[in-house]
Amino acid sequence: MTGENGTGNGFQGRASALNETRGNSRKEEDEAIAYNELEKSYLEYVRASTKHSTVKAVEERVRLYLRPALKGARIPLTAAQEIHLKAQLNEKQINQSYKRSLFITYAQMVNHARNVLGIESARVKIKGFRRPPKEIHTIWNFQQYEAFRKTLKDTEEKAFFDLLYYGGLRRGEALALLDTDLIGGNKIAITKTFSKGETTTTKTNAGTRIVKLPPEIYAELEEQAEKKGKLFRGLSFTSLKRTLDRGAKEAELPRARIHDLRHSHITMLLYQGITPQGIAHRVGQADTNTLFNTYAGYLTREDDTICSFLEKEIKKSTR
């Protein structure tokens, strides 16, 4: 509808249109919050609801990067301010993975402004800051893992790597194990994790669980438990990574990360037809979405097996 003065916006004139625009701007300003106020509220929330190692990581990101970049700003940022923030962070000499963690922390602060502080204009997600899906680097089958295992001389290292490959534990969960976590019946209780020199609760609530192991693997842990206290007190991430690299090279295997042993465990269970729900429970994942999203590319390799099965069934029915 065209107004009397032809503004095309239904206003009585240019002055009315300008006043309405200014009113919207004031409304948006009222719905914003100073960055320093948001930071204070967000950090209080993080300290009250997450484990200590996560708090330290978030505080570091805020102190070193977000606070200097956003000091004096009001949240939510305008599109132009978001672009400027991206540009500032891109200039820093930090790796891409850590840069994504900064973007994610800022997005969580925006969510906090909206969901906790009631700043309705705060956008829930920031365009272009989405975390890409995690990549699986290397999967070792049984034969490959056993070839690597034969290169191991130290019984403590052997028990540790076996636990990851045949138990599907995260590295930190294995390093946090105590002799009292062996509860009999070839079962271990996972209740904590070890990271950056600290033992804390498991990564998620689903991470607290009971895992049953093959008798041979459980016997290795019982041997380690004889020294009481931590099962793997003599191991560190650096030494384990060095052993893994050396063993892979000696066995002429594709190089793998420590976490790839857990990936290998999950993948071989999927290949054996174990239900995603059963696998998720065993490895401490809250639901099956992570399994499907992370391992979908590996499951497509079963197409030949599926087609072979269907072909046999069709031949049976047409005899």
RODO-2510 file (C-alpha; in nm, 4 decimals, decimal comma):
residues 319
     n   res          X          Y          Z
     1     m     0,0000     0,0000     0,0000
     2     t     0,1345     0,3441    -0,0982
     3     g     0,1215     0,6240     0,1584
     4     e     0,0007     0,9778     0,0920
     5     n     0,3492     1,0980     0,0106
     6     g     0,4380     0,7965    -0,2010
     7     t     0,6758     0,6288     0,0375
     8     g     0,5384     0,2870    -0,0558
     9     n     0,5627     0,1724     0,3069
    10     g     0,2163     0,2689     0,4322
    11     f     0,3526     0,5625     0,6327
    12     q     0,2067     0,9131     0,6211
    13     g     0,5382     1,0527     0,5083
    14     r     0,9129     1,0228     0,5110
    15     a     0,9308     1,1537     0,8677
    16     s     0,7030     0,8737     0,9897
    17     a     0,9076     0,6126     0,8072
    18     l     1,2299     0,7496     0,9534
    19     n     1,0827     0,7531     1,3047
    20     e     0,9716     0,3899     1,2661
    21     t     1,3204     0,2886     1,1520
    22     r     1,4740     0,4677     1,4477
    23     g     1,2266     0,2957     1,6754
    24     n     1,3314    -0,0454     1,5444
    25     s     1,6968     0,0446     1,5963
    26     r     1,6295     0,1466     1,9555
    27     k     1,4393    -0,1781     2,0100
    28     e     1,7328    -0,3820     1,8787
    29     e     1,9681    -0,1804     2,0993
    30     d     1,7479    -0,2514     2,4021
    31     e     1,7612    -0,6242     2,3217
    32     a     2,1426    -0,6272     2,3080
    33     i     2,3808    -0,6765     2,5993
    34     a     2,7304    -0,5452     2,6663
    35     y     2,9940    -0,8092     2,5958
    36     n     3,1541    -0,7805     2,9411
    37     e     2,8162    -0,8478     3,1060
    38     l     2,7539    -1,1471     2,8813
    39     e     3,1023    -1,2850     2,9430
    40     k     3,0573    -1,2632     3,3204
    41     s     2,7204    -1,4381     3,3100
    42     y     2,8378    -1,7051     3,0647
    43     l     3,1525    -1,7912     3,2611
    44     e     2,9518    -1,8192     3,5822
    45     y     2,7233    -2,0642     3,4031
    46     v     3,0167    -2,2671     3,2670
    47     r     3,1862    -2,2865     3,6081
    48     a     2,8660    -2,4094     3,7682
    49     s     2,7749    -2,6703     3,5073
    50     t     3,0900    -2,8222     3,3522
    51     k     3,3990    -3,0065     3,4694
    52     h     3,7142    -2,8227     3,5711
    53     s     3,9207    -2,9049     3,2602
    54     t     3,6448    -2,7661     3,0342
    55     v     3,6208    -2,4503     3,2458
    56     k     3,9948    -2,3911     3,2091
    57     a     3,9763    -2,4371     2,8305
    58     v     3,6833    -2,1957     2,7941
    59     e     3,8467    -1,9345     3,0193
    60     e     4,1634    -1,9510     2,8085
    61     r     3,9735    -1,8933     2,4823
    62     v     3,7876    -1,6001     2,6347
    63     r     4,0933    -1,4392     2,7972
    64     l     4,3343    -1,4724     2,5046
    65     y     4,1083    -1,4171     2,2035
    66     l     3,7405    -1,3318     2,2529
    67     r     3,7771    -1,0655     2,5202
    68     p     4,0393    -0,8614     2,3278
    69     a     3,8344    -0,8865     2,0081
    70     l     3,4939    -0,8073     2,1606
    71     k     3,5777    -0,5621     2,4385
    72     g     3,3285    -0,2754     2,4301
    73     a     3,0969    -0,4496     2,1808
    74     r     2,7299    -0,5255     2,2285
    75     i     2,5928    -0,8725     2,1662
    76     p     2,4535    -0,9866     1,9306
    77     l     2,6986    -0,8477     1,6794
    78     t     2,5867    -0,7043     1,3496
    79     a     2,6714    -0,8960     1,0330
    80     a     2,9584    -0,6532     0,9664
    81     q     3,0953    -0,7017     1,3189
    82     e     3,0821    -1,0803     1,2773
    83     i     3,2857    -1,0523     0,9583
    84     h     3,5374    -0,8338     1,1429
    85     l     3,5591    -1,0894     1,4247
    86     k     3,6280    -1,3671     1,1733
    87     a     3,8965    -1,1564     1,0095
    88     q     4,0648    -1,0836     1,3428
    89     l     4,0752    -1,4501     1,4385
    90     n     4,1984    -1,5512     1,0941
    91     e     4,4988    -1,3232     1,1413
    92     k     4,6046    -1,5090     1,4564
    93     q     4,8724    -1,7771     1,4286
    94     i     4,6499    -2,0582     1,5569
    95     n     4,5563    -2,3881     1,3978
    96     q     4,2227    -2,4429     1,2306
    97     s     4,0923    -2,6809     1,4964
    98     y     4,1518    -2,4315     1,7783
    99     k     4,0033    -2,1538     1,5683
   100     r     3,6828    -2,3568     1,5329
   101     s     3,6737    -2,3977     1,9107
   102     l     3,6822    -2,0170     1,9430
   103     f     3,3931    -1,9801     1,7003
   104     i     3,1974    -2,2447     1,8908
   105     t     3,2594    -2,0734     2,2253
   106     y     3,1331    -1,7438     2,0836
   107     a     2,8248    -1,9192     1,9413
   108     q     2,7586    -2,0703     2,2842
   109     m     2,7789    -1,7237     2,4378
   110     v     2,5207    -1,5990     2,1890
   111     n     2,2983    -1,8945     2,2763
   112     h     2,3441    -1,8096     2,6442
   113     a     2,2320    -1,4511     2,5746
   114     r     1,9171    -1,5803     2,4100
   115     n     1,8257    -1,8842     2,6174
   116     v     1,9364    -1,7755     2,9655
   117     l     1,9346    -1,3952     2,9606
   118     g     1,6350    -1,3589     2,7295
   119     i     1,8003    -1,1446     2,4604
   120     e     1,5489    -1,2347     2,1894
   121     s     1,7428    -1,0782     1,9036
   122     a     2,0459    -1,3000     1,9660
   123     r     2,0974    -1,5431     1,6814
   124     v     2,1341    -1,9040     1,7843
   125     k     2,3924    -1,9914     1,5178
   126     i     2,6526    -1,7902     1,3347
   127     k     2,6703    -1,8490     0,9626
   128     g     2,9935    -2,0017     0,8432
   129     f     3,1000    -2,1210     1,1894
   130     r     2,9628    -2,4745     1,1697
   131     r     3,1916    -2,7508     1,2915
   132     p     3,2727    -2,9935     1,0089
   133     p     3,2077    -3,3642     1,0723
   134     k     3,4906    -3,5473     1,2420
   135     e     3,7110    -3,7532     1,0172
   136     i     3,8241    -4,1046     1,0946
   137     h     4,1876    -4,1339     0,9984
   138     t     4,2754    -4,5041     1,0038
   139     i     4,0894    -4,8268     1,0741
   140     w     4,2919    -5,1374     1,1597
   141     n     4,1318    -5,4798     1,1183
   142     f     4,2082    -5,7722     1,3521
   143     q     4,5079    -5,8913     1,1524
   144     q     4,6577    -5,5442     1,1326
   145     y     4,6146    -5,4803     1,5034
   146     e     4,7678    -5,8145     1,5948
   147     a     5,0647    -5,7329     1,3689
   148     f     5,1099    -5,4082     1,5637
   149     r     5,0625    -5,5885     1,8958
   150     k     5,3520    -5,8234     1,8198
   151     t     5,5863    -5,5230     1,8147
   152     l     5,5032    -5,4358     2,1776
   153     k     5,7494    -5,5403     2,4465
   154     d     5,6111    -5,3590     2,7522
   155     t     5,3178    -5,5381     2,9218
   156     e     5,1683    -5,2118     3,0483
   157     e     5,1580    -5,0642     2,6984
   158     k     5,0192    -5,3894     2,5607
   159     a     4,7359    -5,3894     2,8162
   160     f     4,6579    -5,0245     2,7403
   161     f     4,6368    -5,0631     2,3617
   162     d     4,4395    -5,3885     2,3955
   163     l     4,1888    -5,2064     2,6165
   164     l     4,1293    -4,9399     2,3525
   165     y     4,1074    -5,1823     2,0617
   166     y     3,9034    -5,4593     2,2261
   167     g     3,7166    -5,2461     2,4786
   168     g     3,6487    -4,9297     2,2779
   169     l     3,7560    -4,6989     2,5614
   170     r     3,8620    -4,3403     2,5127
   171     r     4,2268    -4,2726     2,5946
   172     g     4,1417    -4,0647     2,9014
   173     e     3,9019    -4,3293     3,0335
   174     a     4,1749    -4,5934     3,0173
   175     l     4,4380    -4,3709     3,1810
   176     a     4,2001    -4,2954     3,4696
   177     l     4,1354    -4,6615     3,5595
   178     l     4,2170    -4,7777     3,9133
   179     d     4,2556    -5,1296     4,0457
   180     t     3,9175    -5,0852     4,2184
   181     d     3,7491    -5,0339     3,8797
   182     l     3,7937    -5,4048     3,8055
   183     i     3,4647    -5,5390     3,9433
   184     g     3,4839    -5,9057     3,8495
   185     g     3,3124    -6,1103     3,5830
   186     n     3,5543    -5,9644     3,3253
   187     k     3,3877    -5,6256     3,3785
   188     i     3,5310    -5,2787     3,4437
   189     a     3,3538    -4,9684     3,5724
   190     i     3,4092    -4,6496     3,3711
   191     t     3,3363    -4,3515     3,5968
   192     k     3,6068    -4,0950     3,5197
   193     t     3,8557    -3,9667     3,2658
   194     f     4,2118    -3,8332     3,2782
   195     s     4,3065    -3,5243     3,0779
   196     k     4,5733    -3,2556     3,1078
   197     g     4,7007    -3,3923     3,4364
   198     e     4,3582    -3,4057     3,6022
   199     t     4,1099    -3,6838     3,6726
   200     t     3,7485    -3,5721     3,6325
   201     t     3,4074    -3,7214     3,5647
   202     t     3,3432    -3,8892     3,2298
   203     k     3,2952    -3,6805     2,9164
   204     t     2,9167    -3,7328     2,9219
   205     n     2,6637    -3,9032     3,1496
   206     a     2,6506    -4,1871     2,8983
   207     g     3,0255    -4,2265     2,9443
   208     t     2,9666    -4,3685     3,2932
   209     r     2,9126    -4,7373     3,2214
   210     i     3,0143    -5,0985     3,2737
   211     v     3,2207    -5,2636     2,9978
   212     k     3,2685    -5,6378     2,9685
   213     l     3,5983    -5,7500     2,8184
   214     p     3,7338    -6,0704     2,6646
   215     p     3,8879    -6,2815     2,9458
   216     e     4,2392    -6,2435     2,8009
   217     i     4,2169    -5,8638     2,8100
   218     y     4,0695    -5,8609     3,1603
   219     a     4,3547    -6,0853     3,2798
   220     e     4,6045    -5,8272     3,1497
   221     l     4,4317    -5,5595     3,3584
   222     e     4,4364    -5,7819     3,6661
   223     e     4,8125    -5,8117     3,6234
   224     q     4,8412    -5,4317     3,6145
   225     a     4,6086    -5,4030     3,9168
   226     e     4,8556    -5,5897     4,1367
   227     k     5,0541    -5,2676     4,1817
   228     k     4,7401    -5,0977     4,3278
   229     g     4,6131    -4,7515     4,2397
   230     k     4,6261    -4,6387     3,8778
   231     l     4,6632    -4,9204     3,6262
   232     f     4,8647    -4,7162     3,3760
   233     r     5,0669    -4,4829     3,5956
   234     g     5,3815    -4,5301     3,3854
   235     l     5,2261    -4,4120     3,0593
   236     s     5,1882    -4,0674     2,9039
   237     f     5,0291    -3,9464     2,5830
   238     t     5,3697    -3,8664     2,4339
   239     s     5,5169    -4,2088     2,5092
   240     l     5,2050    -4,3877     2,3835
   241     k     5,2007    -4,1908     2,0599
   242     r     5,5690    -4,2680     2,0066
   243     t     5,5102    -4,6397     2,0660
   244     l     5,2113    -4,6433     1,8299
   245     d     5,4044    -4,4711     1,5510
   246     r     5,7061    -4,6959     1,5947
   247     g     5,4963    -5,0130     1,6016
   248     a     5,2958    -4,9137     1,2939
   249     k     5,6146    -4,8481     1,1028
   250     e     5,7735    -5,1745     1,2142
   251     a     5,4630    -5,3743     1,1193
   252     e     5,4347    -5,1837     0,7891
   253     l     5,0858    -5,0570     0,8713
   254     p     4,9161    -4,7281     0,7828
   255     r     4,9876    -4,4713     1,0515
   256     a     4,7122    -4,4398     1,3128
   257     r     4,6240    -4,2097     1,6000
   258     i     4,5559    -4,3461     1,9486
   259     h     4,1864    -4,2579     1,9108
   260     d     4,1734    -4,4603     1,5886
   261     l     4,1886    -4,7785     1,7983
   262     r     3,8506    -4,6831     1,9450
   263     h     3,7235    -4,6090     1,5941
   264     s     3,8490    -4,9490     1,4842
   265     h     3,6607    -5,1168     1,7705
   266     i     3,3339    -4,9461     1,6785
   267     t     3,3763    -5,0161     1,3077
   268     m     3,4451    -5,3874     1,3524
   269     l     3,1334    -5,4197     1,5737
   270     l     2,9234    -5,2514     1,3048
   271     y     3,0649    -5,4911     1,0461
   272     q     2,9645    -5,7829     1,2677
   273     g     2,6041    -5,6642     1,2702
   274     i     2,5922    -5,5484     1,6338
   275     t     2,3040    -5,3039     1,6812
   276     p     2,3967    -4,9335     1,6898
   277     q     2,2140    -4,9032     2,0229
   278     g     2,4282    -5,1773     2,1759
   279     i     2,7478    -5,0226     2,0409
   280     a     2,6566    -4,6726     2,1600
   281     h     2,5958    -4,8063     2,5116
   282     r     2,9244    -4,9986     2,5128
   283     v     3,1411    -4,7062     2,4032
   284     g     2,9643    -4,4405     2,6105
   285     q     2,7754    -4,2420     2,3484
   286     a     2,4441    -4,0822     2,4429
   287     d     2,2631    -4,1885     2,1247
   288     t     2,3149    -4,3476     1,7838
   289     n     2,3344    -4,0200     1,5890
   290     t     2,7105    -3,9955     1,6365
   291     l     2,7542    -4,3500     1,5082
   292     f     2,5528    -4,2866     1,1945
   293     n     2,7105    -3,9471     1,1264
   294     t     3,0688    -4,0592     1,1888
   295     y     3,0702    -4,4088     1,0457
   296     a     2,8216    -4,3840     0,7582
   297     g     3,1049    -4,3770     0,5040
   298     y     3,2396    -4,7068     0,6335
   299     l     2,9018    -4,8773     0,6399
   300     t     2,8570    -4,8206     0,2658
   301     r     3,1343    -5,0753     0,2155
   302     e     2,8791    -5,3411     0,3086
   303     d     2,6852    -5,2829    -0,0135
   304     d     2,8524    -5,5810    -0,1815
   305     t     2,7685    -5,8074     0,1124
   306     i     2,4073    -5,6887     0,1165
   307     c     2,3653    -5,7329    -0,2574
   308     s     2,5215    -6,0791    -0,2407
   309     f     2,2742    -6,1791     0,0318
   310     l     1,9763    -6,0428    -0,1656
   311     e     2,0933    -6,2165    -0,4814
   312     k     2,1017    -6,5520    -0,2999
   313     e     1,7526    -6,4952    -0,1595
   314     i     1,6158    -6,4089    -0,5045
   315     k     1,7662    -6,7258    -0,6515
   316     k     1,6098    -6,9311    -0,3724
   317     s     1,2655    -6,7886    -0,4426
   318     t     1,2832    -6,8434    -0,8183
   319     r     1,3846    -7,2110    -0,8133
***
